[in-house]
Amino acid sequence: MRGIPPKLRLLGLLLAMMAVGVSACSQNGVVTALGYTVGPRHCDGIKTVRVPIFRNRTMVRDIEFEMTQAVVQRIHQTTPWRVIQSGEADAELLGTIVMLGKRPILQNELNEVRDAELTLGVEIIFHDCRTGANLMRPGQDVLPAIPPPPDPMQPMILPHHAPLLLQRTAGFTPEIGESYATARQKVIQEMAVQIVHILEDPW
């Protein structure tokens, strides 16, 4: 390198940069170069997402409102999508809370809980409202449509998608000031992050 004039070294550097630029391609804000991809992971063509209040199959009151709010906030923070709760939208996220259970991990001699964990289970379906396609697993988990009834006046049952079950667990230690309430808030926030990550980067 010592025998190469500075101008030739500069020219070689410029040629190398041009080669990288030629090998890179950009589409919809996603840049691919040398096998690496940098850019947003969200589905192309989606501008609005309908997020109805999650269904709640547990006995825990108001957990569906907290979960829905956390997901909506996360979508606003990390994606370009606009969230609506009703009306026409490009895609729809349907969520069902199926479990929120507390399990003691460690107890003292007085049977007081020293360590415990809280597990949250949520089923989600994310589909394209325009085509009905499953946006989490394209081409998969689509159950066949039931044949239309002989009476044309009866509505036809359309194909539907099997939900994806997600689980998150948060531990808490009452002796250091943690509680069921703090663990509940933590596990909801972590679940919201996981849900939106899957929406952005489908399997």
Order of alpha helices (4+ residues) and beta strands (2+ residues): alpha-beta-beta-beta-beta-beta-alpha-beta-beta-beta-beta-beta-beta-alpha
